[in-house]
Amino acid sequence: MVIYNLSTHKATKVKELMESIGTQVAFLSPYSADFNSIQNS
């Protein structure tokens, strides 16, 4: 599952619960205007 870097998503309990059902957790990279094609137009 890919999730935002919201502090509640980073809680140890959330990660443990996700992994307990066999889900791998991946966090999105922090926001960067350099990677936002709309802002680079």
C-alpha positions as CSV (number, residue, x, y, z in Angstrom):
1,M,0.0,0.0,0.0
2,V,1.3,3.4,-0.9
3,I,0.4,6.1,1.7
4,Y,1.1,9.7,2.4
5,N,3.6,10.9,5.0
6,L,0.8,11.9,7.3
7,S,2.0,11.5,10.9
8,T,-0.9,9.2,11.8
9,H,0.1,6.9,8.9
10,K,3.7,6.7,10.3
11,A,2.5,5.4,13.6
12,T,4.1,2.0,14.5
13,K,0.7,0.5,15.2
14,V,-0.5,1.3,11.7
15,K,2.5,-0.3,10.1
16,E,2.2,-3.3,12.3
17,L,-1.5,-3.8,11.4
18,M,-0.8,-3.4,7.7
19,E,2.1,-5.9,7.8
20,S,0.1,-8.4,9.9
21,I,-2.3,-8.9,7.0
22,G,0.5,-9.2,4.5
23,T,0.5,-5.7,3.1
24,Q,3.8,-4.0,2.3
25,V,3.9,-0.3,3.3
26,A,5.5,2.3,1.1
27,F,5.5,6.0,1.8
28,L,5.2,8.6,-0.9
29,S,8.1,11.0,-1.2
30,P,7.6,14.4,0.4
31,Y,6.1,17.1,-1.9
32,S,8.4,18.8,-4.3
33,A,7.5,21.4,-6.8
34,D,10.3,20.0,-9.0
35,F,8.3,16.9,-9.6
36,N,4.9,18.6,-10.2
37,S,4.6,19.0,-14.0
38,I,1.6,21.4,-13.6
39,Q,3.8,23.9,-11.7
40,N,6.6,23.6,-14.2
41,S,4.4,24.6,-17.1
